[in-house]
């Protein structure tokens, strides 16, 4: 019983840290966007975590787990409605799991589920209608994420490959699932007014870079729970190594992104530094428990360089991503997933092929499902606000108030 208590306490602490990441996402998004859309972004982030948890309780958890086990019934291994649907004998002792209780399992995994839609929120900021975004969140978090997640974490076909696909904490299962949907959403929405003029890329600065910086540091802290909790126990060796590799990859990603950016753009860009840190964190997430410290530094460093290249490429493709979500979560998520086959304990040709199969499988389901949802919404109700609403800000039109009512821009 002592083992259960120790492991369960650690898992609950990690759950709290992953929950705290939603504050980091919110700070980062509002910091890198304009003042007039602050409330809109905050509303979306609060909606995602609240509705995401309810959906995961009612539907998602039982779609994702037990997944494809023999006890599961119905389509996609759906075990029933709500947390009481499975018969869980010994939910509060070691007969459920040696690492944590049934209830802790649900809550920890539920925090992950909401993250996928949060990634999309940043990419579509400042021009998407709140109503269609809420519908998208309900469908994507409630159905797409758990079905896709069951392919690996629920014992599905990716877990049953001759060399099983490996994704320790979700470089693909969480970050790329959000990243692919972000690409589709950005393509269907189009760019913000003024982002591209006369064939040239125009910078649209965020209104609060200190807040964005705080958001990244909160996210880094939250990753101690995101990756540390994915050990699924308080095992000293595995947990310690995971936290070390996570931190080293983040540090390397930030430093290299800042250096490459300085060489390329001839300035010291803090936002690129910040996204480099996040890119390193996303990249190491797939194999944090399998890498040596040196491996993690290399993976993070390559992710930092990739961030600078990817952000520039995305701009040249006329894709408007205000917070760099596609570069961070999709591109670095793919890199980190493939890196499992190149570095660390699992490196090998067979593993690399399995990693490619996993990346391709998640690309297929995410692109297809997000396109069906968003294209359908675009045709039925429209997904983009009017030009006037976009120019004057979504806070007033969508929410009827200002985030900073006592502050007036350009006031002297």
C-alpha positions as CSV (number, residue, x, y, z in Angstrom):
1,X,0.0,0.0,0.0
2,X,3.0,2.3,0.6
3,X,4.1,1.9,-3.0
4,X,0.6,2.8,-4.2
5,X,0.5,5.9,-2.0
6,X,3.9,7.1,-3.1
7,X,3.3,6.6,-6.8
8,X,-0.2,8.0,-6.6
9,X,0.9,11.2,-4.9
10,X,3.6,11.7,-7.5
11,X,1.0,11.1,-10.3
12,X,-1.4,13.6,-8.7
13,X,1.4,16.2,-8.5
14,X,2.1,15.7,-12.2
15,X,-1.6,16.0,-12.9
16,X,-1.6,19.4,-11.2
17,X,1.5,20.4,-13.2
18,X,-0.1,19.5,-16.5
19,X,-3.2,21.4,-15.5
20,X,-1.0,24.4,-14.7
21,X,0.3,24.2,-18.3
22,X,-3.1,25.6,-19.5
23,X,-2.2,28.9,-17.8
24,X,1.1,28.8,-19.7
25,X,-0.7,28.3,-23.0
26,X,-3.1,31.1,-22.2
27,X,-0.3,33.6,-21.3
28,X,1.8,32.6,-24.3
29,X,-1.1,33.1,-26.7
30,X,-2.4,36.4,-25.4
31,X,1.2,37.7,-25.1
32,X,2.0,37.0,-28.8
33,X,-1.3,38.4,-30.1
34,X,-2.9,41.9,-30.0
35,X,-4.6,43.5,-27.0
36,X,-8.0,43.7,-28.7
37,X,-8.3,39.8,-28.8
38,X,-7.2,39.0,-25.3
39,X,-10.6,38.0,-23.8
40,X,-11.4,35.9,-26.8
41,X,-8.3,33.8,-26.4
42,X,-8.8,33.5,-22.7
43,X,-12.4,32.4,-23.2
44,X,-11.3,29.7,-25.7
45,X,-8.6,28.4,-23.3
46,X,-11.0,28.2,-20.4
47,X,-13.6,26.5,-22.6
48,X,-11.1,23.9,-23.7
49,X,-10.1,22.7,-20.3
50,X,-13.6,22.7,-18.8
51,X,-15.4,21.0,-21.7
52,X,-12.4,18.8,-22.4
53,X,-12.5,17.2,-19.0
54,X,-16.3,16.7,-19.1
55,X,-16.0,15.1,-22.6
56,X,-13.2,12.9,-21.5
57,X,-15.2,11.7,-18.5
58,X,-18.4,11.0,-20.6
59,X,-16.8,9.5,-23.7
60,X,-13.1,10.0,-24.2
61,X,-11.5,7.9,-21.5
62,X,-13.6,4.8,-22.4
63,X,-12.8,5.3,-26.1
64,X,-9.1,5.5,-25.4
65,X,-8.8,2.9,-22.7
66,X,-9.1,-0.1,-22.6
67,X,-8.9,0.6,-26.3
68,X,-8.6,-2.7,-28.2
69,X,-8.5,-5.1,-25.2
70,X,-10.7,-8.2,-25.2
71,X,-13.0,-6.7,-22.5
72,X,-13.9,-3.7,-24.6
73,X,-17.2,-3.8,-26.4
74,X,-18.6,-2.0,-29.5
75,X,-17.0,0.1,-32.2
76,X,-13.4,1.3,-31.5
77,X,-13.4,-0.7,-28.3
78,X,-15.8,1.7,-26.6
79,X,-16.3,0.6,-23.1
80,X,-19.4,2.6,-22.2
81,X,-20.6,6.0,-21.1
82,X,-19.0,7.8,-18.2
83,X,-16.4,6.8,-15.6
84,X,-18.8,4.3,-14.0
85,X,-19.2,2.3,-17.2
86,X,-16.3,-0.1,-16.7
87,X,-16.4,-2.5,-13.8
88,X,-13.3,-1.5,-11.9
89,X,-12.6,-3.9,-9.1
90,X,-10.1,-2.5,-6.7
91,X,-10.0,1.0,-8.1
92,X,-8.3,2.2,-5.0
93,X,-5.7,-0.6,-4.6
94,X,-3.0,-2.4,-6.5
95,X,-5.4,-4.7,-8.3
96,X,-6.2,-1.8,-10.7
97,X,-2.6,-0.6,-11.3
98,X,0.6,-0.8,-9.3
99,X,1.4,2.9,-10.0
100,X,-1.8,4.8,-9.3
101,X,-5.6,4.6,-8.9
102,X,-8.2,4.4,-11.5
103,X,-9.3,8.0,-10.7
104,X,-5.8,9.4,-10.9
105,X,-5.4,7.6,-14.2
106,X,-8.5,9.4,-15.6
107,X,-7.5,12.8,-14.4
108,X,-3.9,12.6,-15.6
109,X,-4.9,11.5,-19.1
110,X,-7.8,14.0,-19.2
111,X,-5.3,16.8,-18.8
112,X,-3.5,15.6,-21.9
113,X,-6.7,15.4,-24.0
114,X,-7.5,19.1,-23.6
115,X,-4.0,20.1,-24.8
116,X,-4.6,19.2,-28.5
117,X,-7.3,21.8,-29.0
118,X,-5.3,24.4,-27.1
119,X,-2.6,24.1,-29.8
120,X,-5.2,24.8,-32.5
121,X,-6.4,27.8,-30.5
122,X,-3.1,29.6,-30.8
123,X,-2.7,29.0,-34.5
124,X,-6.2,30.4,-35.4
125,X,-6.1,33.3,-33.0
126,X,-7.5,36.7,-33.9
127,X,-9.9,35.7,-36.7
128,X,-11.9,32.6,-36.0
129,X,-15.5,32.7,-34.8
130,X,-15.9,31.5,-31.2
131,X,-19.0,29.4,-31.9
132,X,-17.5,27.2,-34.6
133,X,-14.3,26.9,-32.6
134,X,-16.3,25.5,-29.7
135,X,-18.0,23.0,-31.9
136,X,-14.7,21.9,-33.3
137,X,-13.2,21.5,-29.8
138,X,-16.2,19.3,-28.7
139,X,-15.8,17.0,-31.7
140,X,-12.0,16.9,-31.9
141,X,-11.3,16.4,-28.1
142,X,-14.4,14.3,-27.6
143,X,-13.9,11.8,-30.5
144,X,-10.9,12.3,-32.6
145,X,-8.2,12.5,-29.9
146,X,-9.3,9.4,-27.9
147,X,-9.8,7.3,-31.0
148,X,-6.4,8.3,-32.3
149,X,-4.8,7.8,-28.9
150,X,-6.2,4.3,-28.6
151,X,-4.1,3.2,-31.6
152,X,-1.0,3.4,-29.4
153,X,-1.8,4.1,-25.7
154,X,-4.9,2.0,-25.8
155,X,-3.2,-1.1,-27.3
156,X,-4.2,-0.6,-30.9
157,X,-2.5,-1.5,-34.1
158,X,0.5,0.8,-33.7
159,X,1.3,-0.9,-30.4
160,X,0.9,-4.3,-32.1
161,X,3.4,-3.7,-34.9
162,X,6.4,-6.1,-34.9
163,X,8.4,-3.2,-33.6
164,X,5.9,-1.2,-31.7
165,X,5.5,2.5,-32.4
166,X,7.0,4.5,-29.5
167,X,5.7,7.8,-28.1
168,X,6.5,8.1,-24.5
169,X,4.5,11.3,-23.6
170,X,2.9,12.5,-26.8
171,X,5.2,14.2,-29.3
172,X,2.8,12.7,-31.9
173,X,-0.2,11.6,-29.9
174,X,-0.7,15.0,-28.3
175,X,1.4,17.7,-30.0
176,X,1.1,16.5,-33.7
177,X,-2.6,15.7,-33.2
178,X,-3.0,19.4,-32.4
179,X,-0.5,20.5,-35.0
180,X,-2.1,18.8,-38.0
181,X,-5.5,20.3,-37.1
182,X,-3.8,23.7,-36.8
183,X,-2.5,23.4,-40.4
184,X,-5.9,22.5,-41.7
185,X,-7.6,25.3,-39.7
186,X,-5.1,28.0,-40.8
187,X,-5.4,26.9,-44.5
188,X,-9.2,27.1,-44.4
189,X,-9.3,30.4,-42.4
190,X,-6.7,32.4,-44.4
191,X,-4.3,35.0,-42.9
192,X,-5.1,37.9,-40.7
193,X,-5.7,41.3,-42.4
194,X,-2.4,43.0,-43.0
195,X,-0.2,39.9,-42.5
196,X,0.8,39.7,-46.2
197,X,0.9,43.0,-48.2
198,X,2.1,43.3,-51.8
199,X,3.8,40.0,-51.6
200,X,5.7,40.9,-48.4
201,X,5.4,39.4,-44.9
202,X,4.4,42.0,-42.4
203,X,5.1,41.5,-38.7
204,X,2.1,41.8,-36.4
205,X,3.7,42.2,-32.9
206,X,2.2,40.7,-29.8
207,X,1.0,43.2,-27.1
208,X,2.7,41.7,-24.1
209,X,6.0,39.8,-24.6
210,X,6.7,39.7,-20.8
211,X,3.5,37.7,-20.4
212,X,4.5,35.4,-23.3
213,X,7.8,34.8,-21.5
214,X,6.0,33.9,-18.3
215,X,3.9,31.5,-20.3
216,X,6.9,29.7,-21.7
217,X,8.5,29.3,-18.2
218,X,5.2,28.0,-16.9
219,X,5.0,25.5,-19.7
220,X,8.5,24.4,-19.0
221,X,7.6,23.8,-15.4
222,X,4.4,22.0,-16.4
223,X,6.5,19.7,-18.6
224,X,8.0,18.2,-15.4
225,X,4.5,16.7,-14.9
226,X,3.9,16.1,-18.6
227,X,7.0,14.0,-19.1
228,X,7.7,13.1,-15.5
229,X,4.2,11.7,-15.0
230,X,4.4,9.7,-18.1
231,X,6.8,7.3,-16.3
232,X,3.5,6.3,-14.6
233,X,5.2,5.8,-11.3
234,X,7.5,7.5,-8.9
235,X,10.4,5.3,-9.9
236,X,13.5,7.3,-8.9
237,X,15.8,6.3,-11.7
238,X,13.3,6.6,-14.6
239,X,11.7,9.8,-13.3
240,X,15.1,11.5,-12.6
241,X,16.4,10.7,-16.1
242,X,13.2,11.8,-17.7
243,X,13.4,15.2,-16.0
244,X,17.0,15.7,-16.9
245,X,16.6,14.9,-20.6
246,X,13.5,17.1,-20.7
247,X,15.3,20.1,-19.2
248,X,18.5,19.7,-21.3
249,X,16.5,19.4,-24.6
250,X,14.6,22.6,-23.7
251,X,17.8,24.5,-22.9
252,X,19.5,23.3,-26.0
253,X,16.5,24.2,-28.2
254,X,16.3,27.7,-26.8
255,X,20.0,28.4,-27.2
256,X,20.3,27.1,-30.7
257,X,17.1,28.8,-31.9
258,X,18.4,32.1,-30.5
259,X,21.8,31.6,-32.2
260,X,20.4,30.5,-35.6
261,X,17.9,33.4,-35.5
262,X,20.6,35.9,-34.7
263,X,22.7,34.7,-37.7
264,X,19.7,34.6,-40.0
265,X,17.9,37.8,-39.0
266,X,20.7,39.9,-37.5
267,X,19.0,40.4,-34.2
268,X,18.4,38.7,-30.8
269,X,14.8,37.7,-31.1
270,X,13.3,36.7,-27.7
271,X,10.2,35.2,-29.3
272,X,12.4,32.8,-31.4
273,X,14.3,32.0,-28.2
274,X,11.0,31.1,-26.4
275,X,9.7,29.0,-29.3
276,X,13.1,27.2,-29.4
277,X,12.6,26.2,-25.8
278,X,9.1,24.9,-26.6
279,X,10.4,23.1,-29.7
280,X,13.1,21.3,-27.6
281,X,10.4,20.2,-25.1
282,X,8.1,18.9,-27.7
283,X,10.9,17.0,-29.5
284,X,12.2,15.2,-26.4
285,X,8.7,14.2,-25.3
286,X,8.5,11.1,-27.6
287,X,11.6,9.5,-26.1
288,X,12.5,11.3,-22.9
289,X,12.8,8.1,-20.9
290,X,15.0,6.4,-23.6
291,X,17.7,9.1,-24.2
292,X,21.0,9.9,-22.6
293,X,21.7,13.5,-21.6
294,X,23.9,13.9,-24.7
295,X,21.2,12.5,-26.9
296,X,18.6,14.9,-25.4
297,X,20.9,17.9,-26.0
298,X,21.3,16.9,-29.7
299,X,17.6,16.4,-30.1
300,X,16.8,19.7,-28.5
301,X,19.5,21.5,-30.5
302,X,18.2,20.2,-33.8
303,X,14.7,21.2,-32.8
304,X,15.9,24.7,-32.1
305,X,17.4,25.0,-35.6
306,X,14.2,23.5,-37.1
307,X,12.0,26.1,-35.3
308,X,13.8,29.0,-37.1
309,X,13.6,27.3,-40.5
310,X,10.0,26.2,-40.0
311,X,8.7,29.6,-38.9
312,X,10.3,31.2,-42.0
313,X,8.9,28.4,-44.3
314,X,5.4,28.7,-42.9
315,X,5.5,32.5,-43.5
316,X,6.7,31.9,-47.1
317,X,3.8,29.5,-47.6
318,X,1.4,32.3,-46.6
319,X,0.2,30.4,-43.6
320,X,-0.5,32.8,-40.8
321,X,0.3,31.3,-37.4
322,X,0.4,34.1,-34.8
323,X,2.1,32.0,-32.0
324,X,4.3,29.6,-34.0
325,X,2.1,26.6,-33.0
326,X,2.6,24.7,-36.2
327,X,6.4,25.0,-36.1
328,X,6.6,24.1,-32.4
329,X,4.0,21.3,-32.0
330,X,3.8,19.7,-35.5
331,X,7.2,20.1,-37.0
332,X,9.2,19.5,-33.8
333,X,6.7,16.8,-32.8
334,X,7.5,14.9,-36.0
335,X,11.2,15.4,-35.5
336,X,11.1,14.2,-31.9
337,X,9.0,11.1,-32.9
338,X,11.5,10.2,-35.6
339,X,14.4,10.8,-33.3
340,X,13.4,7.8,-31.2
341,X,14.6,5.6,-34.1
342,X,17.8,7.6,-34.4
343,X,19.0,8.1,-30.8
344,X,18.8,6.4,-27.5
345,X,18.0,2.9,-26.4
346,X,15.5,2.1,-29.2
347,X,17.5,3.4,-32.1
348,X,17.5,1.2,-35.2
349,X,16.1,0.8,-38.7
350,X,13.0,-1.2,-37.6
351,X,12.1,1.4,-34.9
352,X,12.6,4.2,-37.4
353,X,10.2,2.6,-39.8
354,X,7.6,2.1,-37.0
355,X,8.0,5.8,-36.1
356,X,7.4,6.8,-39.8
357,X,4.2,4.6,-39.8
358,X,3.0,6.3,-36.7
359,X,3.6,9.8,-38.0
360,X,1.8,8.9,-41.2
361,X,-1.1,7.3,-39.5
362,X,-1.7,10.3,-37.2
363,X,-1.3,12.7,-40.1
364,X,-4.0,10.8,-42.0
365,X,-6.7,10.7,-39.3
366,X,-6.0,14.3,-38.1
367,X,-6.0,15.9,-41.5
368,X,-9.1,14.0,-42.6
369,X,-11.1,14.5,-39.4
370,X,-10.2,18.2,-38.9
371,X,-10.9,19.0,-42.5
372,X,-14.3,17.3,-42.4
373,X,-15.2,19.2,-39.2
374,X,-13.9,22.6,-40.2
375,X,-14.9,22.6,-43.8
376,X,-18.4,21.5,-42.8
377,X,-18.6,24.4,-40.3
378,X,-17.2,26.8,-42.9
379,X,-19.9,25.9,-45.4
380,X,-22.8,25.8,-42.9
381,X,-22.1,28.7,-40.5
382,X,-18.8,30.2,-41.6
383,X,-15.7,30.1,-39.4
384,X,-14.1,33.5,-39.9
385,X,-15.3,36.8,-38.4
386,X,-16.1,39.8,-40.6
387,X,-13.5,42.3,-41.7
388,X,-14.9,44.9,-39.4
389,X,-14.9,42.6,-36.4
390,X,-11.4,41.5,-37.0
391,X,-10.1,45.1,-37.4
392,X,-11.9,46.3,-34.2
393,X,-11.1,43.2,-32.2
394,X,-13.0,40.1,-31.2
395,X,-13.2,41.1,-27.5
396,X,-15.9,43.7,-28.1
397,X,-17.8,41.8,-30.8
398,X,-17.7,38.3,-29.4
399,X,-17.7,39.1,-25.6
400,X,-18.9,42.7,-25.2
401,X,-16.0,43.9,-23.1
402,X,-12.3,44.8,-23.1
403,X,-9.6,42.9,-21.3
404,X,-8.0,46.3,-20.2
405,X,-10.9,48.7,-19.9
406,X,-8.9,51.4,-18.2
407,X,-6.1,51.4,-20.8
408,X,-6.3,53.1,-24.2
409,X,-3.8,52.5,-26.9
410,X,-2.0,55.5,-28.4
411,X,-3.1,57.7,-25.5
412,X,-0.7,60.4,-24.6
